[in-house]
Amino acid sequence: MAKKEIDNTEESFANVEEAIGKTEQFVENNKNILSYSVLGLFAIVLLIMGYNKYIRIPNQEEAYSSIWHAEQYFDNDNFNFALNGIDDKPGFLEIIDNYGSTPSGNLARYYAGICYFKMAQADTSGMKEEYFEDAINYLGDFESEDVNVKPMSIGVIGDCEMELGNQKEAAEKYMEAAHLQDNNFISPMMLKKAGMTYHILGEHQKALDAFNEIKEKYYRSAEGNEIKKYIAREEALLGR
C-alpha cells in the first residue's frame, strides 16, 4: 500500500515536472510574441493613464465649472438662456456637445430635457410639439441611479407623451417610473398617473390594478388617502 502511494506521488511529481518543462519550452519558442504582448499591454495601460490624466479628468473639471451659469438660469426659470447660454457663458446644449461623456454632461441632458418640457408648456409660437419631442430625447439619454431623479425623468417623458396624445406610451412610462425604484413619494404619484391614463384609454382593469397597488403598498401616501374613490369608480365600470 505504501509502495503504491509512493508510486502515485512520484507520478504526480513527474506530471508536474513535465508540465513545467512544456511551459518553459513554450516560453522559449514564443518569447518574441510574449514580449510583444507584454509591451502591448504596457502601452494600453499607459494610454489609459494618459487619457484619464490629460483628457477625462480635465474635461470633467471644465464641464463642472461650465455648468454652473446654466444652472443659475435654470433656477431662475430662464430656460432659453439655460439651454443656449449667453455671451461667453455656455448653456446646457453646448455643455452636452463639448462634455457629453462627463457626469456634468450627463446632468446637462436632464436639465435640457426639463427646459424643453417647461418651454413646451408655456409655448405660444407653435413649437410646443417639437419642444416636447426634444424633452423626450434628452431625458431618454439621461442616465442615473438616483432613486428620485431617474424615476422623475421617466415620469416627465410620460407627461410629454401625454401632451403629444400618445396616451398608451404615457401610461407605460408612468408604470416604468413607478416600478424603477420602490419610492414612497414618486411611486404612488406615477401609479396614479398611470391609472388615470388607463381610465382615459378605457383599460379599466389596468387602471384598477394601478390604483389597488397604491392602496396595498402606499396607503400612507397623499395618493393613498383618496384612492378608494378611484378604485370604486373602476370597479363600477367593470361591473363589480
CYANA upper distance limits for C-alpha pairs under 8 A (distance plus 0.5 A):
  1 MET  CA      5 GLU  CA      6.92
  2 ALA  CA      6 ILE  CA      6.69
  3 LYS  CA      7 ASP  CA      6.60
  4 LYS  CA      8 ASN  CA      6.68
  5 GLU  CA      9 THR  CA      6.64
  6 ILE  CA     10 GLU  CA      6.59
  7 ASP  CA     11 GLU  CA      6.57
  8 ASN  CA     12 SER  CA      6.64
  9 THR  CA     13 PHE  CA      6.74
 10 GLU  CA     14 ALA  CA      6.60
 11 GLU  CA     15 ASN  CA      6.70
 12 SER  CA     16 VAL  CA      6.74
 13 PHE  CA     17 GLU  CA      6.56
 14 ALA  CA     18 GLU  CA      6.56
 15 ASN  CA     19 ALA  CA      6.66
 16 VAL  CA     20 ILE  CA      6.66
 17 GLU  CA     21 GLY  CA      6.53
 18 GLU  CA     22 LYS  CA      6.68
 19 ALA  CA     23 THR  CA      6.67
 20 ILE  CA     24 GLU  CA      6.64
 21 GLY  CA     25 GLN  CA      6.64
 22 LYS  CA     26 PHE  CA      6.56
 23 THR  CA     27 VAL  CA      6.68
 24 GLU  CA     28 GLU  CA      6.62
 25 GLN  CA     29 ASN  CA      6.56
 26 PHE  CA     30 ASN  CA      6.45
 27 VAL  CA     31 LYS  CA      5.75
 27 VAL  CA     34 LEU  CA      8.08
 30 ASN  CA     34 LEU  CA      6.62
 31 LYS  CA     35 SER  CA      6.43
 32 ASN  CA     36 TYR  CA      6.76
 33 ILE  CA     37 SER  CA      6.67
 34 LEU  CA     38 VAL  CA      6.68
 35 SER  CA     39 LEU  CA      6.67
 36 TYR  CA     40 GLY  CA      6.45
 37 SER  CA     41 LEU  CA      6.69
 38 VAL  CA     42 PHE  CA      6.62
 39 LEU  CA     43 ALA  CA      6.60
 40 GLY  CA     44 ILE  CA      6.78
 41 LEU  CA     45 VAL  CA      6.77
 42 PHE  CA     46 LEU  CA      6.76
 43 ALA  CA     47 LEU  CA      6.66
 44 ILE  CA     48 ILE  CA      6.70
 45 VAL  CA     49 MET  CA      6.66
 46 LEU  CA     50 GLY  CA      6.48
 47 LEU  CA     51 TYR  CA      6.49
 48 ILE  CA     52 ASN  CA      6.66
 49 MET  CA     53 LYS  CA      6.60
 50 GLY  CA     54 TYR  CA      6.22
 50 GLY  CA     55 ILE  CA      8.05
 51 TYR  CA     55 ILE  CA      5.59
 51 TYR  CA     56 ARG  CA      6.56
 52 ASN  CA     56 ARG  CA      5.26
 52 ASN  CA     57 ILE  CA      6.25
 53 LYS  CA     57 ILE  CA      6.37
 53 LYS  CA     58 PRO  CA      7.83
 54 TYR  CA     58 PRO  CA      6.81
 55 ILE  CA     59 ASN  CA      6.40
 56 ARG  CA     60 GLN  CA      6.68
 56 ARG  CA    102 THR  CA      8.22
 57 ILE  CA     61 GLU  CA      6.78
 58 PRO  CA     62 GLU  CA      6.61
 59 ASN  CA     63 ALA  CA      6.46
 59 ASN  CA     99 TYR  CA      7.07
 59 ASN  CA    102 THR  CA      7.64
 60 GLN  CA     64 TYR  CA      6.56
 60 GLN  CA     99 TYR  CA      7.94
 60 GLN  CA    102 THR  CA      6.01
 60 GLN  CA    103 PRO  CA      7.58
 60 GLN  CA    104 SER  CA      7.54
 61 GLU  CA     65 SER  CA      6.76
 62 GLU  CA     66 SER  CA      6.55
 63 ALA  CA     67 ILE  CA      6.63
 63 ALA  CA     95 ILE  CA      7.18
 63 ALA  CA     99 TYR  CA      6.51
 63 ALA  CA    102 THR  CA      7.76
 63 ALA  CA    104 SER  CA      6.23
 63 ALA  CA    105 GLY  CA      7.25
 64 TYR  CA     68 TRP  CA      7.53
 64 TYR  CA    104 SER  CA      6.20
 66 SER  CA     70 ALA  CA      8.25
 66 SER  CA     89 LYS  CA      7.93
 66 SER  CA     90 PRO  CA      7.11
 66 SER  CA     95 ILE  CA      7.72
 67 ILE  CA     71 GLU  CA      6.74
 67 ILE  CA     90 PRO  CA      7.94
 67 ILE  CA     91 GLY  CA      7.77
 67 ILE  CA     92 PHE  CA      7.47
 67 ILE  CA     95 ILE  CA      7.48
 67 ILE  CA    104 SER  CA      7.50
 67 ILE  CA    108 ALA  CA      8.02
 68 TRP  CA     72 GLN  CA      6.96
 69 HIS  CA     73 TYR  CA      7.02
 69 HIS  CA     82 ALA  CA      8.29
 69 HIS  CA     89 LYS  CA      7.14
 69 HIS  CA     90 PRO  CA      8.08
 69 HIS  CA     91 GLY  CA      8.22
 70 ALA  CA     74 PHE  CA      6.69
 70 ALA  CA     81 PHE  CA      7.65
 70 ALA  CA     82 ALA  CA      4.97
 70 ALA  CA     83 LEU  CA      7.67
 70 ALA  CA     85 GLY  CA      7.21
 70 ALA  CA     89 LYS  CA      8.16
 70 ALA  CA     90 PRO  CA      7.39
 70 ALA  CA     91 GLY  CA      5.69
 70 ALA  CA     92 PHE  CA      6.81
 71 GLU  CA     75 ASP  CA      6.60
 71 GLU  CA     82 ALA  CA      7.18
 72 GLN  CA     76 ASN  CA      6.89
 72 GLN  CA     82 ALA  CA      8.20
 73 TYR  CA     77 ASP  CA      6.84
 73 TYR  CA     78 ASN  CA      5.54
 73 TYR  CA     79 PHE  CA      7.13
 73 TYR  CA     81 PHE  CA      6.77
 73 TYR  CA     82 ALA  CA      5.50
 74 PHE  CA     78 ASN  CA      6.11
 74 PHE  CA     79 PHE  CA      6.09
 74 PHE  CA     81 PHE  CA      8.49
 74 PHE  CA     82 ALA  CA      5.83
 74 PHE  CA    111 TYR  CA      8.39
 74 PHE  CA    115 CYS  CA      8.07
 78 ASN  CA     82 ALA  CA      6.68
 79 PHE  CA     83 LEU  CA      6.51
 79 PHE  CA    115 CYS  CA      5.84
 79 PHE  CA    116 TYR  CA      8.30
 79 PHE  CA    118 LYS  CA      8.17
 79 PHE  CA    119 MET  CA      7.52
 80 ASN  CA     84 ASN  CA      6.51
 80 ASN  CA     85 GLY  CA      8.06
 80 ASN  CA    115 CYS  CA      8.20
 81 PHE  CA     85 GLY  CA      5.10
 81 PHE  CA     86 ILE  CA      6.55
 81 PHE  CA     91 GLY  CA      7.01
 82 ALA  CA     91 GLY  CA      5.57
 82 ALA  CA     92 PHE  CA      6.73
 82 ALA  CA    115 CYS  CA      8.14
 83 LEU  CA     91 GLY  CA      5.16
 83 LEU  CA     92 PHE  CA      5.32
 83 LEU  CA     93 LEU  CA      6.15
 83 LEU  CA    112 ALA  CA      6.63
 83 LEU  CA    115 CYS  CA      7.44
 84 ASN  CA     90 PRO  CA      7.26
 84 ASN  CA     91 GLY  CA      4.95
 84 ASN  CA     92 PHE  CA      7.09
 84 ASN  CA     93 LEU  CA      6.64
 84 ASN  CA     94 GLU  CA      7.62
 85 GLY  CA     89 LYS  CA      5.95
 85 GLY  CA     90 PRO  CA      4.95
 85 GLY  CA     91 GLY  CA      4.24
 85 GLY  CA     92 PHE  CA      7.87
 85 GLY  CA     94 GLU  CA      8.44
 86 ILE  CA     90 PRO  CA      7.13
 86 ILE  CA     91 GLY  CA      7.90
 90 PRO  CA     94 GLU  CA      6.34
 90 PRO  CA     95 ILE  CA      7.13
 91 GLY  CA     95 ILE  CA      6.87
 92 PHE  CA     96 ILE  CA      6.62
 92 PHE  CA    105 GLY  CA      8.47
 92 PHE  CA    108 ALA  CA      5.68
 92 PHE  CA    109 ARG  CA      7.77
 92 PHE  CA    111 TYR  CA      7.60
 92 PHE  CA    112 ALA  CA      6.52
 93 LEU  CA     97 ASP  CA      6.81
 93 LEU  CA    108 ALA  CA      7.93
 93 LEU  CA    109 ARG  CA      8.42
 93 LEU  CA    112 ALA  CA      7.47
 94 GLU  CA     98 ASN  CA      6.59
 95 ILE  CA     99 TYR  CA      5.94
 95 ILE  CA    100 GLY  CA      7.27
 95 ILE  CA    104 SER  CA      8.46
 95 ILE  CA    105 GLY  CA      6.36
 95 ILE  CA    108 ALA  CA      7.34
 96 ILE  CA    100 GLY  CA      4.80
 96 ILE  CA    105 GLY  CA      5.38
 96 ILE  CA    106 ASN  CA      7.71
 96 ILE  CA    108 ALA  CA      6.72
 96 ILE  CA    109 ARG  CA      7.25
 98 ASN  CA    105 GLY  CA      8.45
 99 TYR  CA    104 SER  CA      7.90
 99 TYR  CA    105 GLY  CA      5.57
100 GLY  CA    104 SER  CA      8.18
100 GLY  CA    105 GLY  CA      4.70
100 GLY  CA    106 ASN  CA      6.50
101 SER  CA    105 GLY  CA      6.60
101 SER  CA    106 ASN  CA      7.30
102 THR  CA    106 ASN  CA      6.76
103 PRO  CA    107 LEU  CA      6.69
104 SER  CA    108 ALA  CA      6.56
105 GLY  CA    109 ARG  CA      7.17
106 ASN  CA    110 TYR  CA      7.57
106 ASN  CA    142 PHE  CA      6.43
106 ASN  CA    143 GLU  CA      7.31
107 LEU  CA    111 TYR  CA      6.97
107 LEU  CA    142 PHE  CA      7.58
108 ALA  CA    112 ALA  CA      6.40
109 ARG  CA    113 GLY  CA      6.62
109 ARG  CA    138 TYR  CA      5.73
109 ARG  CA    139 LEU  CA      6.80
109 ARG  CA    141 ASP  CA      7.43
109 ARG  CA    142 PHE  CA      6.11
110 TYR  CA    114 ILE  CA      6.84
110 TYR  CA    138 TYR  CA      7.05
110 TYR  CA    139 LEU  CA      5.92
110 TYR  CA    142 PHE  CA      6.21
110 TYR  CA    153 SER  CA      7.77
111 TYR  CA    115 CYS  CA      6.57
112 ALA  CA    116 TYR  CA      6.73
112 ALA  CA    135 ALA  CA      7.60
112 ALA  CA    138 TYR  CA      6.99
112 ALA  CA    139 LEU  CA      8.31
113 GLY  CA    117 PHE  CA      6.70
113 GLY  CA    134 ASP  CA      7.32
113 GLY  CA    135 ALA  CA      4.50
113 GLY  CA    136 ILE  CA      7.20
113 GLY  CA    137 ASN  CA      7.92
113 GLY  CA    138 TYR  CA      5.46
113 GLY  CA    139 LEU  CA      5.58
114 ILE  CA    118 LYS  CA      6.63
114 ILE  CA    135 ALA  CA      6.95
114 ILE  CA    139 LEU  CA      8.24
114 ILE  CA    156 VAL  CA      8.42
115 CYS  CA    119 MET  CA      6.57
115 CYS  CA    135 ALA  CA      8.04
116 TYR  CA    120 ALA  CA      6.49
116 TYR  CA    131 TYR  CA      5.63
116 TYR  CA    132 PHE  CA      6.92
116 TYR  CA    134 ASP  CA      6.91
116 TYR  CA    135 ALA  CA      5.58
117 PHE  CA    121 GLN  CA      6.85
117 PHE  CA    131 TYR  CA      6.97
117 PHE  CA    132 PHE  CA      6.15
117 PHE  CA    135 ALA  CA      6.00
117 PHE  CA    156 VAL  CA      8.43
117 PHE  CA    160 CYS  CA      7.68
118 LYS  CA    122 ALA  CA      6.97
119 MET  CA    123 ASP  CA      6.28
119 MET  CA    128 LYS  CA      8.09
119 MET  CA    131 TYR  CA      7.36
120 ALA  CA    127 MET  CA      7.53
120 ALA  CA    128 LYS  CA      4.94
120 ALA  CA    129 GLU  CA      7.63
120 ALA  CA    130 GLU  CA      8.48
120 ALA  CA    131 TYR  CA      5.69
120 ALA  CA    132 PHE  CA      6.43
121 GLN  CA    128 LYS  CA      7.55
123 ASP  CA    127 MET  CA      7.04
123 ASP  CA    128 LYS  CA      6.09
124 THR  CA    128 LYS  CA      8.00
127 MET  CA    131 TYR  CA      6.56
128 LYS  CA    132 PHE  CA      6.80
129 GLU  CA    133 GLU  CA      6.80
129 GLU  CA    164 LEU  CA      7.18
130 GLU  CA    134 ASP  CA      6.66
131 TYR  CA    135 ALA  CA      6.64
132 PHE  CA    136 ILE  CA      6.81
132 PHE  CA    160 CYS  CA      5.95
132 PHE  CA    161 GLU  CA      8.33
132 PHE  CA    163 GLU  CA      8.28
132 PHE  CA    164 LEU  CA      7.94
133 GLU  CA    137 ASN  CA      6.81
133 GLU  CA    160 CYS  CA      7.90
134 ASP  CA    138 TYR  CA      6.76
135 ALA  CA    139 LEU  CA      6.47
135 ALA  CA    157 ILE  CA      7.77
135 ALA  CA    160 CYS  CA      7.94
136 ILE  CA    140 GLY  CA      6.30
136 ILE  CA    157 ILE  CA      5.80
136 ILE  CA    160 CYS  CA      7.28
137 ASN  CA    141 ASP  CA      6.93
138 TYR  CA    142 PHE  CA      6.94
139 LEU  CA    153 SER  CA      6.57
139 LEU  CA    154 ILE  CA      7.79
139 LEU  CA    157 ILE  CA      7.43
140 GLY  CA    154 ILE  CA      8.06
140 GLY  CA    157 ILE  CA      8.15
143 GLU  CA    150 LYS  CA      7.79
144 SER  CA    149 VAL  CA      7.82
144 SER  CA    150 LYS  CA      6.13
145 GLU  CA    150 LYS  CA      7.06
146 ASP  CA    150 LYS  CA      6.36
147 VAL  CA    151 PRO  CA      7.34
147 VAL  CA    181 GLN  CA      6.53
147 VAL  CA    183 ASN  CA      7.72
148 ASN  CA    152 MET  CA      6.74
148 ASN  CA    183 ASN  CA      8.14
148 ASN  CA    186 ILE  CA      7.77
149 VAL  CA    153 SER  CA      6.63
150 LYS  CA    154 ILE  CA      6.89
150 LYS  CA    177 ALA  CA      8.42
151 PRO  CA    155 GLY  CA      6.62
151 PRO  CA    176 GLU  CA      8.40
151 PRO  CA    177 ALA  CA      5.04
151 PRO  CA    178 ALA  CA      7.52
151 PRO  CA    180 LEU  CA      6.85
151 PRO  CA    181 GLN  CA      7.77
151 PRO  CA    186 ILE  CA      7.81
152 MET  CA    156 VAL  CA      6.68
152 MET  CA    177 ALA  CA      7.38
152 MET  CA    186 ILE  CA      7.75
153 SER  CA    157 ILE  CA      6.94
154 ILE  CA    158 GLY  CA      6.91
154 ILE  CA    173 LYS  CA      6.69
154 ILE  CA    174 TYR  CA      7.74
154 ILE  CA    176 GLU  CA      7.89
154 ILE  CA    177 ALA  CA      6.03
155 GLY  CA    159 ASP  CA      6.86
155 GLY  CA    173 LYS  CA      6.75
155 GLY  CA    174 TYR  CA      5.93
155 GLY  CA    177 ALA  CA      6.16
155 GLY  CA    190 MET  CA      7.33
156 VAL  CA    160 CYS  CA      6.71
157 ILE  CA    161 GLU  CA      6.72
157 ILE  CA    170 ALA  CA      7.95
157 ILE  CA    173 LYS  CA      7.40
158 GLY  CA    162 MET  CA      6.64
158 GLY  CA    169 GLU  CA      7.55
158 GLY  CA    170 ALA  CA      4.64
158 GLY  CA    171 ALA  CA      7.31
158 GLY  CA    172 GLU  CA      8.13
158 GLY  CA    173 LYS  CA      5.46
158 GLY  CA    174 TYR  CA      6.27
159 ASP  CA    163 GLU  CA      6.74
159 ASP  CA    170 ALA  CA      7.00
160 CYS  CA    164 LEU  CA      6.73
160 CYS  CA    170 ALA  CA      8.12
161 GLU  CA    165 GLY  CA      6.82
161 GLU  CA    166 ASN  CA      5.50
161 GLU  CA    167 GLN  CA      7.11
161 GLU  CA    169 GLU  CA      6.84
161 GLU  CA    170 ALA  CA      5.55
162 MET  CA    166 ASN  CA      5.87
162 MET  CA    167 GLN  CA      5.68
162 MET  CA    169 GLU  CA      8.28
162 MET  CA    170 ALA  CA      5.81
166 ASN  CA    170 ALA  CA      6.65
167 GLN  CA    171 ALA  CA      6.67
167 GLN  CA    197 THR  CA      7.05
167 GLN  CA    201 LEU  CA      7.73
168 LYS  CA    172 GLU  CA      6.86
168 LYS  CA    197 THR  CA      8.29
168 LYS  CA    198 TYR  CA      8.23
168 LYS  CA    201 LEU  CA      7.99
169 GLU  CA    173 LYS  CA      6.77
170 ALA  CA    174 TYR  CA      6.73
170 ALA  CA    194 ALA  CA      8.16
170 ALA  CA    197 THR  CA      8.07
171 ALA  CA    175 MET  CA      6.76
171 ALA  CA    193 LYS  CA      7.91
171 ALA  CA    194 ALA  CA      5.24
171 ALA  CA    195 GLY  CA      8.25
171 ALA  CA    197 THR  CA      6.33
171 ALA  CA    198 TYR  CA      7.12
172 GLU  CA    176 GLU  CA      6.64
172 GLU  CA    194 ALA  CA      7.93
173 LYS  CA    177 ALA  CA      6.58
174 TYR  CA    178 ALA  CA      6.62
174 TYR  CA    190 MET  CA      5.59
174 TYR  CA    191 LEU  CA      7.08
174 TYR  CA    193 LYS  CA      7.03
174 TYR  CA    194 ALA  CA      5.81
175 MET  CA    179 HIS  CA      6.71
175 MET  CA    190 MET  CA      7.06
175 MET  CA    191 LEU  CA      6.71
175 MET  CA    194 ALA  CA      6.61
176 GLU  CA    180 LEU  CA      6.40
177 ALA  CA    181 GLN  CA      8.10
177 ALA  CA    186 ILE  CA      8.46
177 ALA  CA    187 SER  CA      7.53
177 ALA  CA    190 MET  CA      6.98
178 ALA  CA    182 ASP  CA      7.93
178 ALA  CA    183 ASN  CA      8.26
178 ALA  CA    186 ILE  CA      7.18
178 ALA  CA    187 SER  CA      4.59
178 ALA  CA    188 PRO  CA      7.42
178 ALA  CA    189 MET  CA      8.21
178 ALA  CA    190 MET  CA      5.67
178 ALA  CA    191 LEU  CA      6.39
179 HIS  CA    187 SER  CA      7.25
181 GLN  CA    187 SER  CA      8.01
182 ASP  CA    187 SER  CA      7.00
183 ASN  CA    187 SER  CA      5.71
183 ASN  CA    188 PRO  CA      8.45
184 ASN  CA    188 PRO  CA      7.21
184 ASN  CA    218 TYR  CA      6.98
184 ASN  CA    221 SER  CA      7.47
185 PHE  CA    189 MET  CA      7.21
185 PHE  CA    221 SER  CA      7.53
186 ILE  CA    190 MET  CA      6.65
187 SER  CA    191 LEU  CA      6.56
188 PRO  CA    192 LYS  CA      6.57
188 PRO  CA    214 ILE  CA      6.13
188 PRO  CA    218 TYR  CA      6.79
188 PRO  CA    221 SER  CA      7.63
188 PRO  CA    223 GLU  CA      6.75
188 PRO  CA    224 GLY  CA      8.04
189 MET  CA    193 LYS  CA      6.91
189 MET  CA    223 GLU  CA      7.14
190 MET  CA    194 ALA  CA      6.57
191 LEU  CA    195 GLY  CA      6.54
191 LEU  CA    210 ALA  CA      5.96
191 LEU  CA    211 PHE  CA      7.34
191 LEU  CA    213 GLU  CA      8.21
191 LEU  CA    214 ILE  CA      7.40
192 LYS  CA    196 MET  CA      6.60
192 LYS  CA    210 ALA  CA      7.30
192 LYS  CA    211 PHE  CA      6.87
192 LYS  CA    214 ILE  CA      8.15
192 LYS  CA    223 GLU  CA      7.62
193 LYS  CA    197 THR  CA      6.62
194 ALA  CA    198 TYR  CA      6.60
194 ALA  CA    207 ALA  CA      7.55
194 ALA  CA    210 ALA  CA      7.31
195 GLY  CA    199 HIS  CA      6.64
195 GLY  CA    206 LYS  CA      7.45
195 GLY  CA    207 ALA  CA      4.52
195 GLY  CA    208 LEU  CA      7.35
195 GLY  CA    209 ASP  CA      8.29
195 GLY  CA    210 ALA  CA      5.78
195 GLY  CA    211 PHE  CA      6.62
196 MET  CA    200 ILE  CA      6.93
196 MET  CA    207 ALA  CA      7.16
197 THR  CA    201 LEU  CA      6.81
197 THR  CA    207 ALA  CA      8.14
198 TYR  CA    202 GLY  CA      6.65
198 TYR  CA    203 GLU  CA      5.57
198 TYR  CA    204 HIS  CA      6.91
198 TYR  CA    206 LYS  CA      6.81
198 TYR  CA    207 ALA  CA      5.57
199 HIS  CA    203 GLU  CA      6.28
199 HIS  CA    204 HIS  CA      6.00
199 HIS  CA    207 ALA  CA      6.17
199 HIS  CA    234 GLU  CA      8.30
203 GLU  CA    207 ALA  CA      6.86
204 HIS  CA    208 LEU  CA      6.47
204 HIS  CA    234 GLU  CA      6.30
204 HIS  CA    237 LEU  CA      7.66
204 HIS  CA    238 LEU  CA      7.36
205 GLN  CA    209 ASP  CA      6.62
205 GLN  CA    234 GLU  CA      7.92
205 GLN  CA    238 LEU  CA      7.93
206 LYS  CA    210 ALA  CA      6.76
207 ALA  CA    211 PHE  CA      6.79
207 ALA  CA    234 GLU  CA      7.55
208 LEU  CA    212 ASN  CA      6.46
208 LEU  CA    230 TYR  CA      8.42
208 LEU  CA    231 ILE  CA      6.40
208 LEU  CA    234 GLU  CA      6.24
208 LEU  CA    235 GLU  CA      7.69
209 ASP  CA    213 GLU  CA      6.65
210 ALA  CA    214 ILE  CA      7.14
211 PHE  CA    215 LYS  CA      6.95
211 PHE  CA    227 ILE  CA      6.96
211 PHE  CA    230 TYR  CA      7.47
211 PHE  CA    231 ILE  CA      6.57
212 ASN  CA    216 GLU  CA      6.58
212 ASN  CA    231 ILE  CA      7.37
213 GLU  CA    217 LYS  CA      6.33
213 GLU  CA    218 TYR  CA      7.93
214 ILE  CA    218 TYR  CA      5.32
214 ILE  CA    219 TYR  CA      6.56
214 ILE  CA    223 GLU  CA      7.79
214 ILE  CA    224 GLY  CA      6.36
214 ILE  CA    227 ILE  CA      7.81
215 LYS  CA    219 TYR  CA      5.26
215 LYS  CA    224 GLY  CA      6.17
215 LYS  CA    227 ILE  CA      7.12
215 LYS  CA    228 LYS  CA      8.14
218 TYR  CA    223 GLU  CA      8.37
218 TYR  CA    224 GLY  CA      6.41
219 TYR  CA    223 GLU  CA      8.06
219 TYR  CA    224 GLY  CA      4.66
219 TYR  CA    225 ASN  CA      7.02
220 ARG  CA    224 GLY  CA      6.22
220 ARG  CA    225 ASN  CA      7.21
221 SER  CA    225 ASN  CA      7.00
222 ALA  CA    226 GLU  CA      7.87
223 GLU  CA    227 ILE  CA      6.52
224 GLY  CA    228 LYS  CA      8.35
226 GLU  CA    230 TYR  CA      8.16
227 ILE  CA    231 ILE  CA      6.82
228 LYS  CA    232 ALA  CA      6.58
229 LYS  CA    233 ARG  CA      6.69
230 TYR  CA    234 GLU  CA      6.84
231 ILE  CA    235 GLU  CA      6.62
232 ALA  CA    236 ALA  CA      6.60
233 ARG  CA    237 LEU  CA      6.81
234 GLU  CA    238 LEU  CA      6.67
235 GLU  CA    239 GLY  CA      6.65
235 GLU  CA    240 ARG  CA      5.62
236 ALA  CA    240 ARG  CA      6.11
